[in-house]
């Protein structure tokens, strides 16, 4: 089960996870095989994280997605972060981008 921010619970939906990841990776040089691997990896980590309680929060799930996107594609990471972290203004967006410092973007 996924625990939403308002404490509602809903079944974990891998299709919903995939849709969010695909949206972040839209028009990026990432293969469908890589997307499958990302989704499977996050699903596995979510299962491990929620092993005892059989639940995972949307916050924990979002952080798992961000970590994988950070490894794979920095642009997709920023796209996902902008939605997940609910940037309120340009400065919040710039602060997130600046976290990459001198890293080369894919």
Rosetta constraint file for C-alpha pairs under 8 A:
AtomPair CA 1 CA 9 HARMONIC 6.21 0.50
AtomPair CA 1 CA 10 HARMONIC 5.55 0.50
AtomPair CA 1 CA 11 HARMONIC 4.50 0.50
AtomPair CA 1 CA 12 HARMONIC 5.19 0.50
AtomPair CA 1 CA 54 HARMONIC 6.37 0.50
AtomPair CA 1 CA 55 HARMONIC 4.65 0.50
AtomPair CA 1 CA 56 HARMONIC 6.44 0.50
AtomPair CA 2 CA 9 HARMONIC 5.49 0.50
AtomPair CA 2 CA 10 HARMONIC 5.38 0.50
AtomPair CA 2 CA 11 HARMONIC 5.96 0.50
AtomPair CA 2 CA 12 HARMONIC 5.54 0.50
AtomPair CA 2 CA 55 HARMONIC 5.62 0.50
AtomPair CA 2 CA 56 HARMONIC 5.06 0.50
AtomPair CA 2 CA 57 HARMONIC 5.50 0.50
AtomPair CA 2 CA 58 HARMONIC 6.30 0.50
AtomPair CA 3 CA 7 HARMONIC 5.70 0.50
AtomPair CA 3 CA 8 HARMONIC 5.87 0.50
AtomPair CA 3 CA 9 HARMONIC 4.63 0.50
AtomPair CA 3 CA 10 HARMONIC 6.82 0.50
AtomPair CA 3 CA 55 HARMONIC 6.66 0.50
AtomPair CA 3 CA 56 HARMONIC 5.99 0.50
AtomPair CA 3 CA 57 HARMONIC 4.49 0.50
AtomPair CA 3 CA 58 HARMONIC 6.02 0.50
AtomPair CA 4 CA 8 HARMONIC 5.23 0.50
AtomPair CA 4 CA 9 HARMONIC 5.99 0.50
AtomPair CA 4 CA 10 HARMONIC 7.73 0.50
AtomPair CA 4 CA 57 HARMONIC 6.20 0.50
AtomPair CA 4 CA 58 HARMONIC 5.52 0.50
AtomPair CA 5 CA 57 HARMONIC 7.66 0.50
AtomPair CA 5 CA 58 HARMONIC 6.82 0.50
AtomPair CA 5 CA 59 HARMONIC 7.82 0.50
AtomPair CA 13 CA 17 HARMONIC 6.57 0.50
AtomPair CA 14 CA 18 HARMONIC 6.08 0.50
AtomPair CA 14 CA 39 HARMONIC 7.49 0.50
AtomPair CA 14 CA 43 HARMONIC 7.28 0.50
AtomPair CA 15 CA 19 HARMONIC 6.11 0.50
AtomPair CA 16 CA 20 HARMONIC 6.41 0.50
AtomPair CA 17 CA 21 HARMONIC 6.36 0.50
AtomPair CA 17 CA 39 HARMONIC 7.08 0.50
AtomPair CA 18 CA 22 HARMONIC 5.93 0.50
AtomPair CA 18 CA 35 HARMONIC 7.78 0.50
AtomPair CA 18 CA 39 HARMONIC 6.12 0.50
AtomPair CA 19 CA 23 HARMONIC 6.04 0.50
AtomPair CA 20 CA 24 HARMONIC 6.32 0.50
AtomPair CA 20 CA 80 HARMONIC 7.66 0.50
AtomPair CA 21 CA 25 HARMONIC 6.18 0.50
AtomPair CA 21 CA 35 HARMONIC 7.51 0.50
AtomPair CA 21 CA 39 HARMONIC 7.83 0.50
AtomPair CA 21 CA 65 HARMONIC 7.69 0.50
AtomPair CA 21 CA 80 HARMONIC 7.65 0.50
AtomPair CA 22 CA 26 HARMONIC 5.84 0.50
AtomPair CA 22 CA 35 HARMONIC 7.26 0.50
AtomPair CA 24 CA 76 HARMONIC 4.69 0.50
AtomPair CA 24 CA 77 HARMONIC 7.17 0.50
AtomPair CA 24 CA 79 HARMONIC 5.46 0.50
AtomPair CA 24 CA 80 HARMONIC 5.46 0.50
AtomPair CA 25 CA 30 HARMONIC 7.03 0.50
AtomPair CA 25 CA 73 HARMONIC 7.83 0.50
AtomPair CA 25 CA 75 HARMONIC 7.98 0.50
AtomPair CA 25 CA 76 HARMONIC 5.13 0.50
AtomPair CA 26 CA 76 HARMONIC 7.98 0.50
AtomPair CA 28 CA 73 HARMONIC 7.98 0.50
AtomPair CA 28 CA 76 HARMONIC 7.64 0.50
AtomPair CA 30 CA 34 HARMONIC 6.36 0.50
AtomPair CA 30 CA 35 HARMONIC 7.17 0.50
AtomPair CA 31 CA 35 HARMONIC 6.44 0.50
AtomPair CA 32 CA 36 HARMONIC 6.13 0.50
AtomPair CA 33 CA 37 HARMONIC 6.24 0.50
AtomPair CA 34 CA 38 HARMONIC 6.15 0.50
AtomPair CA 35 CA 39 HARMONIC 6.15 0.50
AtomPair CA 36 CA 40 HARMONIC 6.07 0.50
AtomPair CA 37 CA 41 HARMONIC 5.96 0.50
AtomPair CA 38 CA 42 HARMONIC 6.15 0.50
AtomPair CA 38 CA 68 HARMONIC 6.83 0.50
AtomPair CA 39 CA 43 HARMONIC 6.01 0.50
AtomPair CA 40 CA 44 HARMONIC 6.09 0.50
AtomPair CA 41 CA 45 HARMONIC 6.22 0.50
AtomPair CA 42 CA 46 HARMONIC 5.96 0.50
AtomPair CA 42 CA 61 HARMONIC 7.87 0.50
AtomPair CA 42 CA 64 HARMONIC 6.24 0.50
AtomPair CA 42 CA 65 HARMONIC 6.68 0.50
AtomPair CA 42 CA 68 HARMONIC 7.84 0.50
AtomPair CA 43 CA 47 HARMONIC 6.21 0.50
AtomPair CA 44 CA 48 HARMONIC 6.34 0.50
AtomPair CA 45 CA 49 HARMONIC 6.02 0.50
AtomPair CA 45 CA 64 HARMONIC 7.70 0.50
AtomPair CA 46 CA 50 HARMONIC 6.09 0.50
AtomPair CA 46 CA 56 HARMONIC 6.72 0.50
AtomPair CA 46 CA 61 HARMONIC 6.68 0.50
AtomPair CA 46 CA 64 HARMONIC 7.87 0.50
AtomPair CA 47 CA 51 HARMONIC 5.77 0.50
AtomPair CA 47 CA 54 HARMONIC 7.69 0.50
AtomPair CA 49 CA 56 HARMONIC 6.88 0.50
AtomPair CA 50 CA 54 HARMONIC 4.75 0.50
AtomPair CA 50 CA 55 HARMONIC 4.81 0.50
AtomPair CA 50 CA 56 HARMONIC 5.21 0.50
AtomPair CA 51 CA 55 HARMONIC 7.55 0.50
AtomPair CA 56 CA 60 HARMONIC 6.50 0.50
AtomPair CA 56 CA 61 HARMONIC 6.81 0.50
AtomPair CA 57 CA 61 HARMONIC 6.26 0.50
AtomPair CA 58 CA 62 HARMONIC 5.87 0.50
AtomPair CA 59 CA 63 HARMONIC 6.19 0.50
AtomPair CA 60 CA 64 HARMONIC 6.31 0.50
AtomPair CA 61 CA 65 HARMONIC 6.41 0.50
AtomPair CA 62 CA 66 HARMONIC 6.15 0.50
AtomPair CA 62 CA 84 HARMONIC 6.89 0.50
AtomPair CA 63 CA 67 HARMONIC 6.08 0.50
AtomPair CA 64 CA 68 HARMONIC 6.42 0.50
AtomPair CA 65 CA 69 HARMONIC 6.11 0.50
AtomPair CA 66 CA 70 HARMONIC 5.93 0.50
AtomPair CA 66 CA 77 HARMONIC 5.99 0.50
AtomPair CA 66 CA 80 HARMONIC 7.18 0.50
AtomPair CA 66 CA 81 HARMONIC 6.96 0.50
AtomPair CA 67 CA 71 HARMONIC 6.58 0.50
AtomPair CA 68 CA 72 HARMONIC 6.33 0.50
AtomPair CA 69 CA 73 HARMONIC 5.57 0.50
AtomPair CA 69 CA 74 HARMONIC 6.77 0.50
AtomPair CA 69 CA 76 HARMONIC 6.26 0.50
AtomPair CA 69 CA 77 HARMONIC 4.94 0.50
AtomPair CA 70 CA 74 HARMONIC 5.41 0.50
AtomPair CA 70 CA 76 HARMONIC 7.82 0.50
AtomPair CA 70 CA 77 HARMONIC 5.33 0.50
AtomPair CA 73 CA 77 HARMONIC 6.27 0.50
AtomPair CA 73 CA 105 HARMONIC 7.26 0.50
AtomPair CA 73 CA 106 HARMONIC 5.78 0.50
AtomPair CA 74 CA 78 HARMONIC 6.30 0.50
AtomPair CA 74 CA 105 HARMONIC 5.74 0.50
AtomPair CA 74 CA 106 HARMONIC 6.44 0.50
AtomPair CA 75 CA 79 HARMONIC 6.23 0.50
AtomPair CA 75 CA 105 HARMONIC 7.28 0.50
AtomPair CA 75 CA 106 HARMONIC 7.55 0.50
AtomPair CA 76 CA 80 HARMONIC 6.09 0.50
AtomPair CA 77 CA 81 HARMONIC 5.93 0.50
AtomPair CA 78 CA 82 HARMONIC 5.93 0.50
AtomPair CA 78 CA 96 HARMONIC 7.45 0.50
AtomPair CA 78 CA 97 HARMONIC 7.04 0.50
AtomPair CA 79 CA 83 HARMONIC 6.82 0.50
AtomPair CA 80 CA 84 HARMONIC 5.95 0.50
AtomPair CA 81 CA 85 HARMONIC 5.38 0.50
AtomPair CA 81 CA 86 HARMONIC 7.67 0.50
AtomPair CA 82 CA 86 HARMONIC 5.79 0.50
AtomPair CA 82 CA 87 HARMONIC 5.53 0.50
AtomPair CA 82 CA 93 HARMONIC 6.94 0.50
AtomPair CA 83 CA 87 HARMONIC 7.08 0.50
AtomPair CA 87 CA 92 HARMONIC 5.75 0.50
AtomPair CA 87 CA 93 HARMONIC 6.29 0.50
AtomPair CA 88 CA 92 HARMONIC 6.79 0.50
AtomPair CA 89 CA 93 HARMONIC 6.81 0.50
AtomPair CA 90 CA 94 HARMONIC 6.16 0.50
AtomPair CA 91 CA 95 HARMONIC 6.04 0.50
AtomPair CA 92 CA 96 HARMONIC 6.34 0.50
AtomPair CA 93 CA 97 HARMONIC 6.33 0.50
AtomPair CA 94 CA 98 HARMONIC 6.03 0.50
AtomPair CA 95 CA 99 HARMONIC 6.56 0.50
AtomPair CA 96 CA 100 HARMONIC 7.76 0.50
AtomPair CA 97 CA 101 HARMONIC 7.89 0.50
